Amino acid sequence: MDSYTLKKHSGTGELHLFVGRFNPPNSAHPCTSHSVSICEKMKFADSERNIFSCQKEGEARTKCAEVGRAVCGICVSSLYATY
């Protein structure tokens, strides 16, 4: 199951989503994230802080909606994509 983390870019202040995976119970960290945001415009190392971390898709949608327009449109659109 995918996990989602919303990070704030230290230089621009933009908010970008990172997708990852949940780790097994009792792991040192509840989830891992890819090194590049969904839109590929932010690297993990460029993060100032997390807005939220290790959220399931539905929870990430809700939290991104609460944050509003500050979240990268390309990143957030991936939560609503149909395949």
Secondary structure, DSSP 8 states (H G I E B T S, - for coil): -EEEEEEEETTT--EEEEEEEE--TT-SSSEEE-SB-TTSS-BGGGEEEEEEEEE-HHHHHHHHHHH-TTB-HHHHHGGG---
